[in-house]
Amino acid sequence: MTTRFIKKNILYLVGGAAGGVGGYLHYHFIGCTGGSCPIASSPVMSVVWGVVMGGLLLGMFKREEKRDE
């Protein structure tokens, strides 16, 4: 069951992982320290935002499954 889930959603998982790493790197190297930018000033929010954006970005390339009618 988990193998089928992973195969079905591999693009979302890879995109989320890459986005999470990218979000943390953005926080670490670019993020603001003043607190005026709510996403870049917190490592948790940067990672969550990166996971969501990465999953959505790579999820756009998922092919539709053909169904027999």
Stockholm file with secondary structure:
# STOCKHOLM 1.0

chainA/1-69         MTTRFIKKNILYLVGGAAGGVGGYLHYHFIGCTGGSCPIASSPVMSVVWGVVMGGLLLGMFKREEKRDE
#=GR chainA/1-69 SS CHHHHHHHTHHHHHHHHHHHHHHHHHHHHTCCSSSCSTTTTCHHHHHHHHHHHHHHHHHTTCCCCCCCC
#=GC SS_cons        CHHHHHHHTHHHHHHHHHHHHHHHHHHHHTCCSSSCSTTTTCHHHHHHHHHHHHHHHHHTTCCCCCCCC
//
